[in-house]
Amino acid sequence: MGKRLGTFLRHTLGNCARRAYFSLPVLLVALPVFFGGLPVTWAGAPTGRLWLTTPAAALRQPLRVRLPEGCALDSHKGIMVKQEEDTRRLSAILVSGPDKIGESQQGGYLIVRDGQFPSTEGLLRWVVQEEGEKTGEPPAPSEFRFKETSDTTVTLYEGESPVFSYNFGPITNPNVPEKDPRRTRACYVHPVWGLDGEVLTDDFPRDHYHHHGIFWTWPHVVIGGEEFSLWEDRGALRQRFVRWLCQETRPGVAVLGVENAWDLNGQTMLTERVWFTVYARGKEDRVIDVDLFLQPRVPITLWGAEGKSYGGLTVRFRPPSEKEARITVPDGLTKDDLYETRLPWADFTSRFGETDQLSGATIMIAPTHPDYPPTWLTRHYGPLCVGWPGVHSRTLEPPETVHLPYRLWVHRRTRNAEEIAAIYEAYAAGFKCQFGEKPVTEPVAQ
């Protein structure tokens, strides 16, 4: 190698001297050939400036867009998002989030939080670039903070108000019989608080001990010919906390990432990564993005409950009674429970706590979700259950990673189907955004 490099340099430098100039860029590009190829960062990766095309509707809600691979925007600098004509600017920030398999991607997402375009339609084109050099000043403080509120629980606060708790360690309810496997569980969210401090979710309810806040479990899990139930904790398969992927707070945004294992007798059968991106509350609502990644180590077959389809993301609400619950879907307010019904979203509203004020939350399905829209089970006594893959089984094969993306829209008062549909339209439009090194001139892909 040294002899070849020496010969190359003698010939190159000799030729440059005879021509009275020296092409340093040519030399720098040629040299890596002798060392096995170009560095990745030399392969045309965008640096410092990008074009972003967004549907106008996407800006009516907090917008999160994953940066292109290899993008070199510096999350420690200010980020400027402005229109081509420089007539409008957006408030933006870079935060961490999941990569394609749910691992941590530091500074990998652009967050836009303006929501200032209620009447604009069509496509908008923006320039995204760094806003100058690092100032050396400490970053602006975040209104969010994480606090370990017990040996098994981390709670997110916005100011002095709690947002939700993530229970990473085992939680035991002494009121559940000792021999009942549902007495202890881990790896779920509870409580979730509304905007006025009311608790929206339930844990260990008497009617269904296995329901627990926001959780993601399946009633049928087959591994190596043996069937288990993560839904009711039948068998030896359990969810177990492994490590934190991220606990990040930035102005207007908080990000929590966690890795769990589906543990069978001390062996990891599947790696489960879960991400929560939480945005600063508005006057009447709060937005939480939830990303669930399933990465099997061995073939695993899943399916939902027969005739009902539940199995997957579930939110167990805590209404005072079934009669006070209101469930709204795209067709409007429903009086009856729905079984195996395909829906892009569903809302649960009731009175929670001691007040007469109504509040609730909508579960929204991303348009990139597998089998979109999936089937649901809705029950007025408390649970909203997304059923994926539903009553028909699906086998997850390694090294496949399944990404299941959702949004939780927490709100005050009752919202009708038209209001919720407008919020959902903004969320869905965010998945049509496109980055590029040049402005997009063609329609954004559906």
C-alpha positions in Angstrom: 0.0 0.0 0.0 2.8 2.5 0.9 4.6 1.8 -2.3 1.5 2.3 -4.4 0.7 5.5 -2.6 4.3 6.8 -3.0 4.2 6.1 -6.7 0.9 7.9 -7.0 2.1 11.0 -5.2 5.4 11.2 -7.2 3.5 11.1 -10.5 0.7 13.4 -9.3 3.0 16.0 -7.8 5.4 15.8 -10.7 2.7 16.4 -13.2 1.3 19.3 -11.1 4.7 21.0 -10.9 5.2 20.8 -14.6 1.7 22.3 -15.2 2.4 25.0 -12.6 -0.7 24.3 -10.5 -1.8 21.8 -7.9 -5.4 20.4 -7.8 -5.9 19.7 -4.1 -9.6 18.6 -4.5 -8.6 16.0 -7.1 -5.9 14.7 -4.7 -8.3 14.5 -1.8 -10.9 12.6 -3.8 -8.3 10.2 -5.3 -6.5 9.4 -2.0 -9.3 7.5 -0.4 -9.4 5.1 -3.3 -6.2 3.6 -1.9 -7.8 3.2 1.5 -11.0 1.3 0.5 -13.4 4.0 -0.7 -14.8 7.4 0.2 -16.1 8.3 3.7 -19.8 8.2 4.0 -20.0 12.0 4.7 -18.6 12.6 1.2 -21.4 10.8 -0.6 -23.5 13.9 -1.4 -25.2 14.1 2.0 -27.1 17.3 2.5 -25.4 19.8 4.8 -26.6 23.0 6.4 -29.5 23.7 4.0 -32.5 21.7 2.8 -35.8 22.3 1.0 -39.0 21.2 2.7 -42.4 20.8 1.0 -45.4 20.6 3.3 -49.2 20.5 2.7 -50.5 23.6 4.3 -52.9 21.5 6.4 -49.9 19.9 8.2 -49.1 23.1 9.9 -52.4 23.3 11.8 -51.0 20.9 14.3 -47.5 20.3 15.7 -45.5 18.8 12.8 -42.7 16.3 13.2 -40.6 15.4 10.2 -37.7 13.0 10.1 -34.6 14.5 8.6 -33.0 12.7 5.6 -30.3 10.2 6.4 -26.8 11.9 6.4 -28.3 15.3 7.1 -25.7 17.5 8.9 -27.9 20.1 10.5 -26.6 21.0 13.9 -29.2 20.6 16.6 -27.2 22.9 18.9 -27.7 25.8 16.5 -30.8 27.7 15.8 -32.9 26.3 12.9 -34.5 28.7 10.5 -37.5 27.6 8.4 -38.6 30.3 6.0 -40.5 30.5 2.7 -38.6 30.9 -0.6 -39.7 34.5 -0.8 -38.8 35.0 2.9 -42.3 36.3 3.7 -43.1 33.7 6.4 -41.0 32.0 9.0 -41.8 29.1 11.3 -40.8 28.3 14.8 -38.7 25.1 14.6 -36.4 23.0 16.6 -34.4 19.7 16.2 -35.1 16.9 18.6 -34.1 13.3 19.0 -36.3 10.4 17.9 -36.4 6.9 16.6 -34.6 5.7 13.5 -36.1 3.0 11.2 -35.9 0.3 13.8 -36.6 2.4 16.8 -33.0 3.1 17.9 -32.1 6.6 19.0 -31.4 9.2 16.3 -30.0 12.3 18.0 -31.3 15.5 16.5 -33.0 13.5 13.8 -36.4 15.2 13.7 -37.5 18.7 12.7 -40.4 19.9 14.9 -42.5 22.8 13.7 -45.0 24.2 16.2 -46.6 27.3 14.7 -50.0 26.2 13.5 -50.6 29.6 11.9 -52.2 28.6 8.6 -55.9 27.8 9.3 -57.1 29.0 5.8 -54.2 28.2 3.5 -54.5 25.2 1.2 -52.1 23.5 -1.2 -48.4 23.0 -0.9 -45.9 25.3 0.8 -42.2 25.2 0.1 -39.6 26.2 2.8 -35.9 26.6 3.2 -34.5 24.8 6.3 -31.1 25.9 7.4 -28.9 26.7 10.4 -29.4 30.1 11.8 -25.8 31.1 12.3 -22.9 30.1 14.6 -23.2 28.7 18.1 -23.6 31.6 20.6 -21.9 29.9 23.5 -25.0 30.8 25.6 -26.9 28.1 27.4 -30.0 26.8 25.5 -33.4 28.2 26.4 -34.9 26.3 29.3 -37.7 23.8 28.6 -41.0 23.9 30.4 -40.8 20.1 30.5 -38.9 18.0 33.0 -38.7 14.2 33.8 -38.7 13.1 37.4 -38.3 9.7 38.9 -41.3 9.6 41.1 -40.7 6.1 42.5 -38.3 3.2 42.0 -40.4 2.0 39.1 -41.9 5.2 37.6 -40.8 8.2 35.7 -43.2 11.1 35.4 -43.2 13.9 32.8 -44.1 17.4 34.0 -44.9 20.6 32.1 -44.2 23.3 34.6 -45.8 22.0 37.8 -48.5 20.0 35.9 -48.0 16.2 35.4 -48.5 15.0 31.9 -48.1 11.2 32.2 -46.2 8.5 34.1 -44.2 5.7 32.5 -44.0 2.6 34.7 -40.8 0.9 33.6 -40.6 -1.4 36.6 -43.0 -3.9 38.1 -46.2 -2.5 39.6 -48.1 -4.7 42.0 -51.7 -4.2 43.2 -52.2 -5.9 46.5 -56.0 -6.0 45.9 -55.5 -8.5 43.1 -55.4 -12.1 44.4 -51.8 -13.4 44.9 -52.2 -16.3 42.5 -53.6 -14.1 39.7 -50.8 -13.4 37.2 -52.4 -10.0 36.5 -51.4 -8.8 40.0 -48.0 -7.4 38.7 -47.1 -5.8 35.4 -44.6 -3.3 33.9 -43.8 -1.3 30.8 -46.9 0.9 30.4 -48.2 4.5 30.8 -50.4 5.5 33.7 -51.7 7.9 34.8 -52.4 10.2 31.9 -53.6 13.6 33.1 -56.0 15.9 31.3 -55.4 19.6 30.9 -57.0 20.4 34.3 -55.3 17.8 36.3 -57.9 15.1 35.9 -56.8 11.5 35.6 -58.0 10.1 32.3 -56.8 6.5 32.5 -57.4 3.6 34.8 -55.2 0.8 36.2 -56.2 -2.6 37.6 -59.9 -1.8 37.2 -62.1 -4.3 39.0 -63.9 -5.3 35.8 -60.6 -6.1 34.0 -57.5 -6.4 36.2 -55.3 -6.7 33.1 -56.3 -3.3 31.7 -53.6 -0.7 32.5 -53.5 2.9 31.2 -51.9 3.1 27.8 -50.5 -0.4 26.9 -49.7 -2.6 23.9 -50.3 -6.3 24.4 -51.7 -9.2 22.5 -54.0 -12.0 23.6 -52.5 -14.6 21.2 -48.7 -14.8 21.0 -47.2 -18.0 19.6 -43.5 -18.8 19.9 -42.0 -22.1 19.0 -45.4 -23.7 18.9 -46.3 -22.6 22.4 -49.0 -20.0 22.9 -48.9 -17.1 25.5 -51.1 -14.1 26.3 -49.4 -10.8 27.1 -53.0 -9.4 27.3 -53.9 -11.4 30.4 -50.4 -12.5 31.4 -51.0 -16.1 30.8 -47.8 -18.1 30.5 -44.2 -17.2 31.2 -43.9 -14.4 28.6 -43.5 -11.0 30.1 -42.6 -7.4 29.1 -39.4 -6.4 30.9 -37.6 -3.0 30.9 -34.1 -3.0 29.4 -32.9 0.6 29.0 -33.7 4.2 28.4 -33.2 5.3 24.8 -33.8 9.0 25.4 -35.1 11.5 28.0 -34.8 14.8 26.3 -36.5 18.1 27.0 -36.3 21.1 24.6 -38.3 24.3 24.5 -41.9 23.2 23.6 -41.0 19.5 23.3 -40.2 16.5 25.4 -39.0 13.1 24.1 -39.0 9.8 26.0 -37.6 6.6 24.4 -37.5 3.2 26.1 -36.5 -0.3 25.1 -38.2 -3.3 26.6 -37.9 -7.1 26.0 -40.5 -9.8 25.6 -38.8 -12.1 28.1 -39.4 -15.8 28.2 -37.6 -17.5 31.0 -34.7 -15.0 30.9 -34.4 -15.0 27.1 -35.4 -12.0 24.9 -37.9 -13.2 22.2 -38.6 -9.7 20.9 -37.1 -6.2 21.3 -39.8 -3.6 21.9 -38.9 0.1 21.5 -41.5 2.8 22.4 -41.2 6.5 21.8 -43.3 9.4 23.1 -43.0 12.9 21.6 -44.9 15.4 23.7 -45.7 18.9 22.6 -46.4 22.0 24.8 -50.1 22.3 25.7 -52.3 24.6 23.8 -55.3 26.5 25.2 -57.6 23.5 24.8 -55.5 20.5 23.8 -52.2 18.6 24.0 -50.6 16.4 21.4 -48.5 13.2 22.1 -47.0 11.1 19.3 -46.5 7.4 20.1 -44.2 5.2 18.0 -44.1 1.5 18.7 -41.4 -0.8 17.1 -41.5 -4.6 17.3 -38.2 -6.3 16.4 -38.4 -10.1 16.8 -35.4 -12.3 17.7 -37.3 -15.5 16.7 -40.4 -16.0 14.6 -43.5 -14.8 16.6 -47.1 -15.1 15.5 -49.7 -12.5 16.8 -53.4 -12.1 16.5 -56.3 -10.5 18.3 -59.3 -11.7 20.1 -61.8 -13.6 18.0 -64.9 -11.5 17.1 -63.5 -8.4 18.8 -59.9 -8.0 17.3 -58.4 -6.3 20.3 -54.6 -6.8 20.6 -52.2 -3.9 20.1 -52.3 -0.3 21.3 -55.0 0.1 23.9 -56.1 3.1 26.1 -58.2 2.2 29.2 -60.1 5.3 30.2 -61.7 5.8 33.6 -65.2 7.3 33.2 -67.5 7.4 36.3 -70.0 5.2 34.6 -70.6 3.6 31.2 -73.6 5.9 30.7 -71.4 9.0 30.9 -69.0 8.0 28.2 -69.2 9.4 24.7 -67.4 7.6 21.9 -67.1 9.5 18.6 -65.8 8.0 15.3 -65.7 9.5 11.7 -69.5 8.6 11.3 -70.3 10.5 14.4 -71.4 9.8 18.0 -71.9 6.1 18.6 -74.5 4.6 21.0 -73.3 1.0 20.7 -69.9 -0.6 21.1 -68.1 -1.4 17.8 -66.5 -4.7 17.0 -63.9 -5.4 14.3 -64.5 -1.9 12.8 -61.9 -0.2 10.6 -61.3 3.3 11.7 -58.6 6.0 11.2 -59.4 7.4 14.6 -61.7 7.2 17.7 -62.4 9.5 20.5 -63.4 8.9 24.2 -64.9 11.7 26.2 -66.5 11.7 29.6 -66.4 13.4 33.0 -63.3 12.5 34.9 -62.5 13.1 38.5 -64.8 15.2 40.8 -65.7 18.0 38.3 -68.6 18.2 35.9 -66.3 19.4 33.1 -66.0 17.0 30.1 -62.7 16.1 28.6 -61.1 13.2 26.7 -58.7 12.0 24.1 -58.6 10.8 20.5 -56.4 7.9 19.3 -55.3 8.6 15.7 -53.8 6.1 13.3 -50.9 7.3 11.1 -51.6 6.7 7.4 -48.3 4.7 7.2 -49.6 2.2 9.8 -49.7 -1.4 8.5 -53.1 -2.5 7.1 -54.3 1.1 7.4 -56.8 1.6 8.8 -56.7 -1.3 11.2 -59.7 -2.8 13.0 -60.9 -1.5 16.4 -62.9 -2.5 19.5 -64.6 0.4 21.3 -66.3 -0.1 24.7 -68.2 2.6 26.6 -67.1 1.2 29.9 -63.6 2.4 29.2 -61.3 0.8 26.6 -60.4 1.9 23.1 -58.5 -0.9 21.5 -56.6 -0.8 18.2 -56.6 -4.3 16.7 -53.5 -5.1 14.7 -53.1 -7.4 13.0 -56.7 -8.1 14.1 -58.3 -11.5 14.1 -56.1 -12.9 11.3 -52.6 -13.9 12.5 -49.4 -12.4 11.3 -45.9 -13.9 11.8 -43.1 -11.5 12.5 -39.8 -12.8 11.1 -36.4 -11.6 12.1 -34.8 -9.3 11.1 -38.1 -7.5 10.2 -39.0 -4.5 12.3 -42.7 -3.4 12.4 -43.4 0.3 13.1 -46.8 1.2 14.5 -47.3 5.0 14.7 -50.1 6.8 16.5 -51.1 10.2 17.9 -53.0 10.9 21.1 -54.9 14.2 21.1 -55.9 15.2 24.6 -58.6 17.8 24.8 -61.1 19.7 26.8 -64.9 19.4 26.3 -66.8 17.3 23.8 -65.7 17.5 20.2 -67.9 16.5 17.3 -66.8 14.3 14.4 -66.1 17.3 12.1 -63.8 19.0 14.6 -61.8 15.8 15.2 -61.7 15.0 11.5 -60.0 18.4 10.9 -57.4 17.7 13.5 -56.8 14.2 12.0 -56.5 15.7 8.5 -53.6 17.9 9.8 -51.9 14.9 11.4 -52.2 12.8 8.3 -51.0 15.6 6.1 -47.7 15.6 8.0 -46.8 12.3 6.5 -46.9 13.9 3.0 -44.0 16.2 3.8 -40.9 15.8 1.6 -37.3 16.9 2.1 -34.9 17.6 -0.7 -31.8 19.4 -1.7 -33.9 21.2 -4.3 -37.5 22.5 -4.1 -40.2 19.9 -4.9 -42.2 21.0 -8.0 -44.3 17.9 -8.4 -47.3 17.0 -6.2 -46.3 15.5 -2.9 -46.6 11.7 -3.0 -49.7 10.3 -1.3 
